[in-house]
Amino acid sequence: AQFESELFNDFGKLLGSKRVRCTAYHPQANGMVERFHRQLKAALISNLNPNQWTELLPLVMLVIRIAVKTDSQCSAAELVFVTTLRLPGTYADQQLDQMSKLKPITTREQ
């Protein structure tokens, strides 16, 4: 069977993960994964050009990871990293702020 080796079991214990078994041909038994797949599929289908889903996937994953869950009152990223994720736009805002503080330097032509 897959993932039954002692090495894999030790690795799972090291990470503190719990293995949940379900049958391969009965996906309804694994509700957490099915809910995630439903959410991911809906986000990818809502794209205007579904042929470019591979380009959209990183952004969709970021949105899913930073979305606040109602039951835990925090995002998946906060649960994993114990802090909020900084969005790419915050870096651009900081850079624009720093650039606005720069003063022009006069140069002499030779």
Secondary structure as the mmCIF struct_conf table of DSSP 4:
data_model
#
loop_
_struct_conf.conf_type_id
_struct_conf.id
_struct_conf.beg_label_comp_id
_struct_conf.beg_label_asym_id
_struct_conf.beg_label_seq_id
_struct_conf.end_label_comp_id
_struct_conf.end_label_asym_id
_struct_conf.end_label_seq_id
TURN_TY1_P TURN_TY1_P1 GLN A 2 PHE A 3
BEND BEND1 SER A 5 SER A 5
HELX_RH_AL_P HELX_RH_AL_P1 GLU A 6 LEU A 15
TURN_TY1_P TURN_TY1_P2 GLY A 16 GLY A 16
TURN_TY1_P TURN_TY1_P3 ALA A 24 TYR A 25
HELX_RH_3T_P HELX_RH_3T_P1 PRO A 27 ALA A 29
HELX_RH_AL_P HELX_RH_AL_P2 GLY A 31 ILE A 45
TURN_TY1_P TURN_TY1_P4 SER A 46 SER A 46
BEND BEND2 ASN A 47 LEU A 48
HELX_RH_3T_P HELX_RH_3T_P2 PRO A 50 GLN A 52
HELX_RH_AL_P HELX_RH_AL_P3 TRP A 53 ILE A 66
BEND BEND3 ALA A 67 ALA A 67
STRN STRN1 VAL A 68 LYS A 69
TURN_TY1_P TURN_TY1_P5 THR A 70 GLN A 73
STRN STRN2 CYS A 74 SER A 75
HELX_RH_AL_P HELX_RH_AL_P4 ALA A 76 PHE A 81
BEND BEND4 VAL A 82 THR A 83
HELX_LH_PP_P HELX_LH_PP_P1 THR A 84 LEU A 87
HELX_RH_AL_P HELX_RH_AL_P5 PRO A 88 LYS A 101
#
